[in-house]
Amino acid sequence: MLNSGYDPVNVNDFEKSKLSFSGQGIYFECSENAEASQDLVLADDYLLTGGTLIVKGGDLHDKVYLQVIHPQAGLLSEFVSGFRVIGDQQKQFDLQLPYPAKIPGGLSLRCKFVAGATVGVRDIAVNFYLHKVLV
């Protein structure tokens, strides 16, 4: 649904008849001394309650940014800014917030990755905890 009025204050206010869980993920690669990004374009209105970042081959000098992008206006919001990557583990973080962020249809969720000088390709995946708005 587009342009919905449904926007609960916290997850305890979620109504099952108004939402459908719709977890979605993105994957991309980034080489040393480079910047790469991947977008998840949302065709409908969603509530975002968190996500998981996975990086294989990462290094402490690498940084990650999670953003909301408008197709014409560009960057609207950056909700993770320059988080450093933990080099010896793949699962970087798992955010689960008690309050949702409403993301209107037509916007994109972007993961931007900036790799440091350590040689090697980084595999990056983000799993977003999304709830499709039905009303």
Backbone as CSV, one residue per row, in Angstrom:
resi,resn,N_x,N_y,N_z,CA_x,CA_y,CA_z,C_x,C_y,C_z
1,MET,0.841,-1.174,0.000,0.000,0.000,0.000,0.891,1.243,0.000
2,LEU,0.510,2.225,-0.763,1.213,3.500,-0.802,0.411,4.571,-0.078
3,ASN,1.124,5.538,0.503,0.503,6.684,1.167,-0.456,6.280,2.285
4,SER,-0.078,5.272,3.038,-0.919,4.812,4.140,-0.818,5.780,5.315
5,GLY,-1.838,5.788,6.145,-1.828,6.619,7.343,-1.369,5.863,8.575
6,TYR,-1.151,4.565,8.424,-0.797,3.728,9.567,0.659,3.971,9.958
7,ASP,0.889,4.408,11.198,2.234,4.734,11.666,2.299,4.577,13.188
8,PRO,2.318,3.335,13.695,2.338,3.118,15.141,3.607,3.661,15.793
9,VAL,3.469,4.059,17.069,4.579,4.670,17.806,5.632,3.639,18.206
10,ASN,5.216,2.444,18.595,6.176,1.401,18.955,5.643,0.035,18.532
11,VAL,6.495,-0.977,18.612,6.101,-2.305,18.135,4.968,-2.903,18.963
12,ASN,4.804,-2.483,20.200,3.684,-2.966,21.013,2.339,-2.506,20.464
13,ASP,2.339,-1.468,19.619,1.114,-0.959,19.008,0.803,-1.618,17.661
14,PHE,1.657,-2.525,17.205,1.422,-3.186,15.918,0.100,-3.949,15.956
15,GLU,-0.645,-3.863,14.863,-1.888,-4.609,14.706,-1.706,-5.597,13.556
16,LYS,-1.887,-6.875,13.864,-1.638,-7.937,12.900,-2.413,-7.753,11.600
17,SER,-3.615,-7.253,11.666,-4.443,-7.091,10.472,-3.959,-5.938,9.574
18,LYS,-3.043,-5.119,10.075,-2.574,-3.954,9.322,-1.153,-4.105,8.789
19,LEU,-0.495,-5.215,9.144,0.905,-5.424,8.765,1.153,-6.850,8.315
20,SER,2.192,-7.001,7.526,2.675,-8.319,7.152,4.198,-8.275,7.190
21,PHE,4.819,-9.177,7.974,6.277,-9.186,8.018,6.812,-9.479,6.625
22,SER,7.820,-8.721,6.216,8.382,-8.857,4.881,9.878,-8.583,4.931
23,GLY,10.616,-9.404,5.665,12.060,-9.239,5.744,12.683,-9.321,4.358
24,GLN,13.613,-8.409,4.083,14.260,-8.382,2.774,15.748,-8.103,2.946
25,GLY,16.532,-8.623,2.024,17.968,-8.454,2.130,18.608,-7.953,0.848
26,ILE,19.816,-7.430,1.016,20.634,-7.013,-0.122,22.025,-7.608,0.054
27,TYR,22.736,-7.758,-1.061,24.095,-8.301,-1.058,24.899,-7.580,-2.131
28,PHE,26.162,-7.314,-1.816,27.079,-6.750,-2.801,28.505,-6.983,-2.332
29,GLU,29.467,-6.630,-3.180,30.888,-6.795,-2.867,31.601,-5.457,-2.948
30,CYS,32.719,-5.379,-2.240,33.549,-4.179,-2.272,35.013,-4.601,-2.135
31,SER,35.870,-4.048,-2.981,37.306,-4.334,-2.927,38.027,-3.292,-2.082
32,GLU,39.286,-3.577,-1.758,40.092,-2.660,-0.947,40.172,-1.275,-1.582
33,ASN,40.281,-0.267,-0.730,40.395,1.135,-1.153,39.282,1.569,-2.106
34,ALA,38.088,1.053,-1.871,36.962,1.388,-2.746,35.721,1.664,-1.913
35,GLU,34.716,2.217,-2.592,33.408,2.450,-1.996,32.373,1.774,-2.885
36,ALA,31.419,1.080,-2.269,30.349,0.423,-3.017,29.055,0.569,-2.235
37,SER,27.945,0.441,-2.954,26.651,0.518,-2.276,25.638,-0.337,-3.012
38,GLN,24.576,-0.637,-2.293,23.458,-1.393,-2.865,22.173,-0.837,-2.281
39,ASP,21.158,-0.698,-3.122,19.866,-0.167,-2.693,18.800,-1.243,-2.686
40,LEU,17.868,-1.098,-1.771,16.642,-1.888,-1.748,15.515,-0.895,-1.971
41,VAL,14.929,-0.923,-3.172,13.848,-0.003,-3.520,12.537,-0.563,-2.986
42,LEU,11.807,0.274,-2.255,10.551,-0.159,-1.648,9.374,0.374,-2.473
43,ALA,8.568,-0.532,-2.999,7.428,-0.146,-3.829,6.211,0.220,-2.986
44,ASP,6.162,-0.258,-1.740,5.045,-0.002,-0.841,5.554,0.656,0.431
45,ASP,4.629,1.086,1.295,4.995,1.623,2.603,5.404,0.471,3.520
46,TYR,6.460,0.694,4.296,6.962,-0.313,5.227,7.281,0.335,6.568
47,LEU,7.286,-0.499,7.595,7.825,-0.114,8.891,9.132,-0.884,9.056
48,LEU,10.192,-0.188,9.393,11.510,-0.784,9.597,11.773,-0.858,11.091
49,THR,12.065,-2.059,11.583,12.330,-2.218,13.019,13.759,-2.658,13.312
50,GLY,14.585,-2.775,12.286,15.978,-3.130,12.526,16.554,-3.921,11.377
51,GLY,17.669,-4.575,11.663,18.318,-5.375,10.646,19.621,-5.971,11.138
52,THR,20.178,-6.806,10.302,21.441,-7.479,10.589,22.438,-7.152,9.488
53,LEU,23.657,-6.795,9.883,24.743,-6.556,8.936,25.726,-7.711,9.013
54,ILE,26.052,-8.266,7.847,27.015,-9.358,7.738,28.115,-8.922,6.782
55,VAL,29.362,-9.056,7.213,30.506,-8.701,6.365,31.523,-9.830,6.446
56,LYS,31.812,-10.425,5.299,32.833,-11.473,5.211,34.087,-10.855,4.611
57,GLY,35.219,-11.010,5.289,36.489,-10.470,4.792,36.721,-9.028,5.182
58,GLY,35.967,-8.537,6.161,36.089,-7.140,6.577,37.296,-6.874,7.461
59,ASP,37.510,-5.587,7.742,38.664,-5.129,8.506,38.246,-3.906,9.324
60,LEU,38.945,-3.646,10.412,38.637,-2.520,11.296,38.658,-1.172,10.572
61,HIS,39.393,-1.071,9.486,39.482,0.183,8.739,38.293,0.394,7.793
62,ASP,37.444,-0.623,7.657,36.254,-0.524,6.820,35.137,0.174,7.596
63,LYS,34.265,0.870,6.856,33.140,1.572,7.475,31.857,1.287,6.712
64,VAL,30.752,1.294,7.451,29.446,1.045,6.843,28.477,2.162,7.211
65,TYR,27.598,2.472,6.259,26.572,3.502,6.427,25.243,2.914,5.957
66,LEU,24.182,3.117,6.704,22.839,2.721,6.286,22.005,3.981,6.129
67,GLN,21.357,4.100,4.981,20.721,5.358,4.613,19.334,5.140,4.021
68,VAL,18.529,6.214,4.062,17.257,6.275,3.350,17.451,7.262,2.205
69,ILE,17.109,6.810,0.994,17.381,7.576,-0.220,16.080,7.887,-0.965
70,HIS,15.936,9.144,-1.378,14.832,9.568,-2.236,15.347,9.541,-3.681
71,PRO,14.521,9.092,-4.647,15.030,8.969,-6.023,15.495,10.277,-6.664
72,GLN,14.924,11.423,-6.271,15.371,12.696,-6.837,16.188,13.522,-5.840
73,ALA,15.738,13.571,-4.594,16.380,14.436,-3.594,17.653,13.826,-3.008
74,GLY,17.840,12.522,-3.163,19.034,11.874,-2.627,18.889,11.480,-1.165
75,LEU,19.940,11.676,-0.397,20.003,11.237,1.000,18.992,11.990,1.868
76,LEU,18.079,11.240,2.493,17.111,11.817,3.431,17.525,11.605,4.873
77,SER,18.109,10.431,5.145,18.469,10.079,6.515,19.600,9.062,6.497
78,GLU,20.465,9.184,7.490,21.532,8.199,7.671,21.400,7.683,9.090
79,PHE,20.949,6.436,9.225,20.690,5.907,10.556,21.810,5.044,11.104
80,VAL,22.812,4.756,10.324,24.075,4.183,10.786,25.156,4.949,10.047
81,SER,26.066,5.588,10.781,27.070,6.463,10.165,28.485,6.047,10.541
82,GLY,29.189,5.478,9.605,30.593,5.168,9.805,30.883,4.096,10.839
83,PHE,29.948,3.144,11.030,30.231,2.035,11.950,31.451,1.280,11.447
84,ARG,32.354,0.971,12.343,33.552,0.202,12.000,33.232,-1.288,11.970
85,VAL,33.930,-1.999,11.108,33.723,-3.428,10.920,34.635,-4.214,11.845
86,ILE,34.092,-5.238,12.446,34.863,-6.155,13.296,35.472,-7.209,12.374
87,GLY,36.791,-7.229,12.288,37.477,-8.055,11.307,37.384,-9.550,11.497
88,ASP,37.248,-10.016,12.723,37.293,-11.461,12.951,35.914,-12.101,13.135
89,GLN,34.862,-11.414,12.701,33.537,-12.026,12.741,32.704,-11.524,11.570
90,GLN,31.794,-12.368,11.115,30.961,-11.992,9.969,29.729,-11.208,10.392
91,LYS,29.053,-11.628,11.450,27.871,-10.898,11.910,28.340,-9.678,12.684
92,GLN,28.092,-8.494,12.113,28.588,-7.252,12.689,27.654,-6.713,13.765
93,PHE,26.362,-6.646,13.456,25.381,-6.217,14.448,24.002,-6.698,14.047
94,ASP,23.142,-6.740,15.032,21.749,-7.119,14.845,20.928,-6.110,15.629
95,LEU,20.391,-5.108,14.935,19.601,-4.061,15.573,18.125,-4.447,15.562
96,GLN,17.499,-4.406,16.727,16.071,-4.643,16.839,15.514,-3.563,17.744
97,LEU,14.877,-2.587,17.138,14.403,-1.422,17.868,12.959,-1.591,18.331
98,PRO,12.608,-1.020,19.490,11.234,-1.124,19.992,10.279,-0.142,19.317
99,TYR,10.799,0.700,18.449,9.966,1.665,17.731,10.290,1.549,16.236
100,PRO,9.277,1.633,15.379,9.514,1.492,13.949,9.804,2.831,13.272
101,ALA,10.480,2.748,12.158,10.645,3.902,11.269,9.775,3.627,10.055
102,LYS,8.868,4.544,9.748,8.021,4.365,8.573,8.800,4.826,7.342
103,ILE,8.874,3.940,6.353,9.565,4.233,5.108,8.513,4.214,3.994
104,PRO,8.155,5.378,3.469,7.141,5.431,2.411,7.617,4.737,1.133
105,GLY,6.660,4.152,0.417,6.960,3.536,-0.864,7.607,4.542,-1.804
106,GLY,8.519,4.068,-2.636,9.243,4.935,-3.568,10.623,5.310,-3.063
107,LEU,10.843,5.158,-1.753,12.174,5.421,-1.195,12.991,4.132,-1.219
108,SER,14.290,4.267,-0.971,15.194,3.116,-0.945,15.961,3.080,0.362
109,LEU,16.269,1.878,0.795,17.224,1.670,1.885,18.552,1.338,1.224
110,ARG,19.600,2.049,1.606,20.913,1.864,0.997,21.933,1.474,2.056
111,CYS,22.782,0.532,1.684,23.976,0.238,2.465,25.156,0.721,1.642
112,LYS,25.928,1.633,2.242,27.159,2.129,1.611,28.327,1.567,2.413
113,PHE,29.311,1.029,1.713,30.468,0.410,2.354,31.730,1.075,1.837
114,VAL,32.606,1.463,2.743,33.881,2.071,2.389,34.981,1.163,2.940
115,ALA,35.719,0.538,2.024,36.750,-0.414,2.413,38.101,0.268,2.589
116,GLY,38.813,-0.165,3.603,40.166,0.323,3.850,41.165,-0.358,2.917
117,ALA,42.453,-0.244,3.266,43.532,-0.701,2.383,43.829,-2.197,2.475
118,THR,43.290,-2.895,3.469,43.561,-4.328,3.589,43.096,-5.039,2.317
119,VAL,43.998,-5.800,1.695,43.727,-6.438,0.415,42.650,-7.511,0.565
120,GLY,41.753,-7.549,-0.406,40.728,-8.586,-0.450,39.341,-8.024,-0.702
121,VAL,38.495,-8.883,-1.220,37.102,-8.521,-1.490,36.280,-8.745,-0.230
122,ARG,35.425,-7.779,0.066,34.492,-7.915,1.179,33.127,-8.293,0.610
123,ASP,32.487,-9.281,1.217,31.110,-9.652,0.891,30.227,-9.001,1.941
124,ILE,29.257,-8.207,1.504,28.417,-7.441,2.427,26.965,-7.838,2.208
125,ALA,26.258,-8.105,3.288,24.828,-8.413,3.227,24.132,-7.679,4.364
126,VAL,22.946,-7.166,4.074,22.101,-6.557,5.093,20.731,-7.200,4.996
127,ASN,20.246,-7.713,6.108,18.893,-8.231,6.204,18.073,-7.223,6.990
128,PHE,17.077,-6.633,6.336,16.230,-5.618,6.956,14.976,-6.256,7.538
129,TYR,14.619,-5.870,8.760,13.377,-6.320,9.396,12.281,-5.336,9.006
130,LEU,11.547,-5.695,7.959,10.514,-4.830,7.397,9.132,-5.437,7.614
131,HIS,8.172,-4.551,7.756,6.778,-4.939,7.922,5.979,-4.142,6.904
132,LYS,5.382,-4.848,5.936,4.618,-4.189,4.882,3.298,-3.691,5.453
133,VAL,2.988,-2.408,5.189,1.750,-1.813,5.660,0.629,-2.211,4.696
134,LEU,-0.457,-2.760,5.244,-1.551,-3.265,4.437,-2.741,-2.325,4.340
135,VAL,-2.828,-1.326,5.242,-3.991,-0.417,5.255,-3.555,1.033,5.199
